[in-house]
Amino acid sequence: MHISDGVLPTSVAVAGFAASALLAAWSVRQTDPDELPKVAVVTSAFFVASLIHIPMGPTSVHLLLPGLVGVLLGHAAFVSILVGIVLQSFLFQFGGITAIGANGLMMGVPALLAGLLFRWLKGTTLARHVVAAGLAGGLCVVMAVGILAGLLATGGEDFLGVARIAVLAHLPVIGIESAVAAFTVSFLYKVKPELLGAVAPAPPP
């Protein structure tokens, strides 16, 4: 889910860069320096997961993971995703350089909202954490696809068909992302609950 060069009007691309820069600066200021190793690991996972593309007509689908990034990093999610998108663009030409700002918003804003949703719903039990992560992972894809469709629509009627195909192509990804987020959080809750801001479960008597 990357927008290429030449798709967005110049005004939209510039606005995307400006908004992404502001959100990235805010995200950096909110990030605890002690969290940087975790941010680096999660950014690496996001970077690698997005490299495997499955062609779907004029578009393609791949594992996104912004919901999981938001769940694990909270406020640091935006800068993590933006770094991953910049590296993908410059190293592998996934997404246009002029669209980096828009691509950052498309993935980063849903990640921030997914993190907020997870923290609101997670409670203190494993079941609550798993359900919250699943909802955050799935809804994050819905939001990202909605933003993608809106951005493509600004490119004119030629891209409206691509927007529709992109929406349909990512419907299966919603369930996959939800399952991945739920499974990952379930595993971390058992072995490293502090990564989720959870209290370690008491050992059996």
Secondary structure by P-SEA (a helix, b strand, c coil): cccccccccaaaaaaaaaaaaaaaaaaaaaccccaaaaaaaaaaaaaaaacbbbbcccccccccaaaaaaaccccaaaaaaaaaaaaaaaacccccccaaaaaaaaccaaaaaaaaaaaacccccaaaaaaaaaaaaaaaaaaaaaaaaaaaaaacccaaaaaaaaaaaaaaaaaaaaaaaaaaaaaaaaccccccccccccccc
